């Protein structure tokens, strides 16, 4: 019975390690890109698509082009994000994608560099813990301990997924809906994977007052022509805004898989992990 159990554990560990290796390779590729010097013209904090804040920086290249870049990290505190943006030098050397001169990246945060290691450690735990428990005890209680540990990990993931799903559902239940008009829009680099999104400045009415807010688009693409066709000035969109802070708005919120996919992923991982532990305990 031990070999099938170990194969399941090692399969999960392999998935974690492959993911960690992929993230590390992506970061390595970006680090190897040539640097170009840019002047930072403007920096502002804007709401992202999930109720947090990200930094948006306008830079001017040596060729005189203006580009808008977005941070790959987000913060629940706008003041914290503003402090991070204020710490960026006026003149900066940024990595430039050799395949696309308009694809520049802002400096990575420490959490970006640590993320592959965190994921790799998680994979090693999946590989080592059951082996260690079985090696220390030839009795059934050794495997039972490993199975119980996986049940606990699964329950933790289920709790995190449920909490995130509750937050998203609260947006749908408590954020009022309003019709917003696009004032202007622009393509923008998202995250560290080279995909482009498009942001737009909207204007809308809240309690008789006009509010202007920058709102991010759904998903991303490397197709600039397709992005240019999105959110033309003068078009309208249904938005939801935070009643406590009307400038924080989104049109991502909906009862759809796209809005809840992270919750579904966490709940799925938690269910599989907990179910695997329970199944092993039943087989003993």
NORURPE-V657730 format. One record per residue. N is the residue number from 1. RES is the residue in one letter. PHI is phi in whole degrees, -180 to 180 (999 if undefined). NEAR is the number of other C-alpha atoms within 10 Angstrom. Layout:
n	res	phi	near
N	RES	PHI	NEAR
N	RES	PHI	NEAR
//
This chain:
n	res	phi	near
1	X	999	9
2	X	-67	10
3	X	-60	8
4	X	-59	9
5	X	-63	17
6	X	-64	17
7	X	-63	12
8	X	-64	14
9	X	-59	23
10	X	-69	20
11	X	-64	15
12	X	-63	17
13	X	-60	21
14	X	-63	17
15	X	-62	14
16	X	-62	21
17	X	-68	20
18	X	-64	15
19	X	-62	15
20	X	-61	21
21	X	-64	16
22	X	-63	13
23	X	-65	20
24	X	-64	17
25	X	-66	13
26	X	-62	14
27	X	-65	17
28	X	-63	12
29	X	-62	12
30	X	-64	20
31	X	-63	16
32	X	-85	11
33	X	-67	15
34	X	-66	12
35	X	-96	15
36	X	-124	14
37	X	-89	15
38	X	-130	22
39	X	-106	17
40	X	-83	19
41	X	-94	14
42	X	-154	13
43	X	-143	18
44	X	-147	15
45	X	-97	24
46	X	-132	23
47	X	-71	23
48	X	-94	21
49	X	-81	20
50	X	-124	19
51	X	83	19
52	X	-113	15
53	X	-119	23
54	X	-128	25
55	X	-100	23
56	X	-123	22
57	X	-122	20
58	X	-100	16
59	X	-123	23
60	X	-116	17
61	X	-82	16
62	X	-64	11
63	X	-86	7
64	X	86	10
65	X	-81	10
66	X	-103	16
67	X	-128	20
68	X	-107	21
69	X	-120	23
70	X	-123	24
71	X	-66	22
72	X	-85	18
73	X	-121	17
74	X	-129	20
75	X	-140	17
76	X	-80	13
77	X	-115	12
78	X	-65	18
79	X	-63	12
80	X	-65	15
81	X	-66	21
82	X	-63	19
83	X	-62	11
84	X	-64	13
85	X	-65	19
86	X	-64	12
87	X	-79	8
88	X	-71	14
89	X	-69	10
90	X	-64	12
91	X	-114	13
92	X	-134	16
93	X	-103	16
94	X	-111	19
95	X	-65	21
96	X	-119	21
97	X	-65	18
98	X	-60	12
99	X	-86	7
100	X	-152	9
101	X	-60	11
102	X	-87	17
103	X	-96	20
104	X	-109	28
105	X	-125	25
106	X	-75	21
107	X	-56	15
108	X	-73	16
109	X	-90	12
110	X	-58	8
111	X	-65	11
112	X	-64	16
113	X	-72	14
114	X	-83	12
115	X	-56	14
116	X	-58	22
117	X	-69	17
118	X	-60	14
119	X	-66	20
120	X	-63	21
121	X	-62	16
122	X	-60	16
123	X	-63	23
124	X	-65	18
125	X	-63	15
126	X	-62	22
127	X	-82	20
128	X	-91	14
129	X	-57	16
130	X	-64	24
131	X	-64	19
132	X	-64	13
133	X	-64	17
134	X	-68	19
135	X	-67	12
136	X	-77	10
137	X	-146	11
138	X	-89	10
139	X	-88	11
140	X	-63	11
141	X	-68	14
142	X	-65	17
143	X	-68	25
144	X	-63	21
145	X	-63	17
146	X	-62	20
147	X	-63	24
148	X	-63	17
149	X	-61	17
150	X	-69	25
151	X	-63	24
152	X	-66	15
153	X	-62	18
154	X	-62	24
155	X	-64	19
156	X	-62	16
157	X	-63	22
158	X	-62	24
159	X	-65	15
160	X	-65	16
161	X	-64	22
162	X	-66	16
163	X	-63	13
164	X	-66	18
165	X	-63	19
166	X	-64	13
167	X	-62	14
168	X	-65	19
169	X	-65	17
170	X	-63	11
171	X	-60	18
172	X	-67	16
173	X	-87	9
174	X	-113	12
175	X	-89	19
176	X	-66	15
177	X	-100	16
178	X	-147	16
179	X	-93	13
180	X	-111	23
181	X	-109	22
182	X	-73	21
183	X	-88	18
184	X	-158	16
185	X	-149	21
186	X	-159	16
187	X	-73	20
188	X	-152	23
189	X	-72	27
190	X	-115	21
191	X	62	17
192	X	-119	19
193	X	-111	13
194	X	83	18
195	X	-84	15
196	X	-103	20
197	X	-121	23
198	X	-142	22
199	X	-107	22
200	X	-144	21
201	X	-92	18
202	X	-110	26
203	X	-124	19
204	X	-158	22
205	X	-100	14
206	X	-131	15
207	X	54	7
208	X	83	7
209	X	-108	7
210	X	-83	9
211	X	-117	14
212	X	-113	18
213	X	-149	21
214	X	-92	22
215	X	-125	24
216	X	-83	23
217	X	-85	20
218	X	-73	15
219	X	56	13
220	X	-167	16
221	X	-162	16
222	X	-102	12
223	X	-90	11
224	X	-66	12
225	X	-63	9
226	X	-64	9
227	X	-64	20
228	X	-63	13
229	X	-82	8
230	X	-86	17
231	X	49	22
232	X	-70	15
233	X	-54	14
234	X	98	11
235	X	-77	13
236	X	-120	16
237	X	-144	14
238	X	-78	13
239	X	-118	20
240	X	-118	23
241	X	-124	23
242	X	-75	16
243	X	-62	13
244	X	-81	8
245	X	-150	8
246	X	-58	18
247	X	-75	20
248	X	-91	22
249	X	-135	30
250	X	-155	26
251	X	-118	19
252	X	-79	20
253	X	-65	20
254	X	-165	15
255	X	-81	11
256	X	-137	9
257	X	-63	10
258	X	-60	13
259	X	-82	18
260	X	-109	17
261	X	-62	12
262	X	-66	14
263	X	-64	21
264	X	-62	18
265	X	-62	14
266	X	-65	21
267	X	-66	23
268	X	-65	16
269	X	-62	18
270	X	-63	24
271	X	-66	18
272	X	-65	16
273	X	-65	24
274	X	-65	23
275	X	-64	17
276	X	-63	20
277	X	-64	24
278	X	-66	16
279	X	-65	13
280	X	-65	18
281	X	-63	18
282	X	-70	10
283	X	-74	8
284	X	-75	10
//
